[in-house]
Amino acid sequence: MNFHILYIVLFSNLVYSKAKSSLSSSQYTPIFRPNLPAGPFKIKVTAYMPCDFNYDHLINFNHYLSKTSPTRYEIMGNLTFLIPFDDSLTMNLNYAVKGSNGGWIKNSHLIVIKNACSSLKSHLGNRWLNYTTAFHFKETDCPISPGDYVSSGIDQSIFEYSDVQKYFFYGEYKVTQTFINSSGDIVGCSESLQNIVRPWE
């Protein structure tokens, strides 16, 4: 369950659904234009990091990438849930795109996803089971009980391609995810660096 990957899947689905809704399935044919800023993609996560907050949250992420071969990276680290990870939580996503001067342009894409747990499970499909197994979750269904879950290693490459949406905007992003409870309080936060690239790159 790579949360950041799912966010791209969900956002890209929203972006393109409006355009596709005006066309019948027989009329809609994607056109291959490799120089356009959006199209078929794969996701290369280059780093995970905590948010720049000075206190611990009720949900803490400590993901990192471990290089196990010249071409293979595994997701390692641990998750600490002091509260259940369930559908009472909402995920807020803020995409900052890297500008031409090397700085981050915040609020490039914003998205709010309700029912955090079931949304992740639904859109990740079989990869949800890969993730819950690698992190030794007590359950494979929602909600996830409080606990400290340590990864035994999961191949990062299984998250490179989306089964839900095939198009997104190319570029280098810093993605900040926050989890909000029903009272509007932030209970979890983490960031990742991601390159959205063409499938052959």
N, C-alpha and C positions, 0 to 999 in steps of 0.2 A: 504494500500500500504506500506508494509514494505520493503523498498529499499534493505536492507541487505539480506533479505531472497531471493529476486529475484536474487541477484548476485550469490548466491550459485546454484540456479536453472540453470542460464545461463552457469556458468562455468562447472558444472557437465555434462551438455548436450554436450558441446564442447569436454570434455575429452573422453566421451564414444562413441560419434558419429563415430570417426575414426575406432575404434575397431569393431563397429557393421556394418560399411559399407562393410567390407570384408566378411560378412556372410549374407546369405539369411535369411528371417524372419523365415523360417522353421528350419534352422540350429541353430539359436541363441536361447539358453535357459540359462537364468541365473542360476548359481549353488549356493546353499546355503552353504556358508563357514563362519561361525560366527567369526572365529579367524583372518580373513584377515583384512587389514587396510581400506578396502573400501567395500561398499555394500549398501543394503537398509538402509535408514536413516530417522531420524527426527531432527528438528532444535530446540534447546533450546537457546533462546537469554537471557542472564543473565544481560546485562547492555547496555545502550546507553550512549555516551559521546561525547563532542565536540572534535575537533582536537586541537592539541597543537599549535595553531596559535595565534598571538597577535593582530589580527585585525578581524573586522567583514567582512563577505562575502555578496555578493548580494543574495545568498540563504543561509539561516541560519536554522539549525536543532536544536530543543530543545526537543528531545524525552526522555521519561523516562518510566519505568515500575512501575505501582501501583498495589500492592497486594490487591485484593478485597475479597478474601476468601483463605482458606488454600491451594487451588489448582489452583486458577484463578488469572491471571495477565492481566492488561489492559495497552494498549499503550496510554500514556497521553502526554501532552506537546503542543508545537506549532511549526508551520513552518512559516517562513517569507520569501516571495519571493519578492525581489525588482525588479526583471526582470521576464518575462514570463518563466515558466518551459515548454520547448518545445523541438522539435527535432533538434534544432541547437546545443544542448548540448551533450557532450560525457561524459560517466561515466568511470572513471578509478578505478579499484579495486585492492587493495593490501592485500593479506592474510598473516598474520604472525601466524605461528603455535607455540604452546607452547612446548618448548623443555623439555628434561628430567631433566634439571637443574632448570626449572621454568622460564627461560627467553624466550623472544619472538624471533623466527627465522623469520626475515622479508623476503619478496619476495618469500614465499613458493608457492603461486599461484598469477599470475598476469593476469588481463583480461581487455580489452577495449571494451566498449559497446557503439555503436553509436545510434543516434536517441533515446535519453534518455526517453522522455515521452511516445512515442508509444511503445517502447520496454517494459517498465514497464506495461503499460496497457495490452498489448497482453499476456504477460506471467503470469500476476496475475489473469487474467480472472475475475470471480465474486468477487474476493477479492479486486480488484481495486475499485469497487463500494462500498464495505464495508468501505474502507479506505477514499475515497473521501466524503462519507456521514458522517463518524465520525469526519472528520476534517473540514466539512462544506465548501468544495471547491465551488467556484462559478460555475464551470463546472465539468462535469464528462467525458469530452472528452478532447483531447489535442488540443491546448496548455492550460495550467493552468495560469490564469491571476495573475499578481502581487497582493499581499495581505498578511495579517497576518491570519493564519488559526489555530484555537485552537481545540484540540481534546475533544470530549465529552466522550471518552473511547471506545476502540475497543479490543475485546478479542484476546490476543496474540496467543492463541492456534490454531486459524484458519490458521496461517502461519507455523505450525510445519511440515506439509507435502507438498511435491511438486506434482503438477499435471502434470508437464512437464517431470521431470527426477527423476528416482527412486534410483539412486546410487550416492554416494559421498565418500570422504575420511574422516574417523572418526578422531576426535581430537578436541582440544580446540583452537579456533582461535580469533585473534583480527583483525577485518576487517576495513580497512580504505577506505572510498569512497571519491573520489573527482570528482567534476563536472567541466568540462573544456568548455569554449566557443570557438567559431570559430577562435578567435585570439590566442588561446592557453593559456589563462589566467584562473587560478583557481577562480571559482565563488561560490563554495560551498564545504564544507568538514565536515564529521562526522565519528565517529567510533562506533563499537559495539563489545561486547564480545559474542561469540557464541560457544556452544557445539554441535558438530555433532555426534549424538549417534545412536545406533541401535534402531529399532522401539520399542522394549520392555523395553528399559532403561528409 
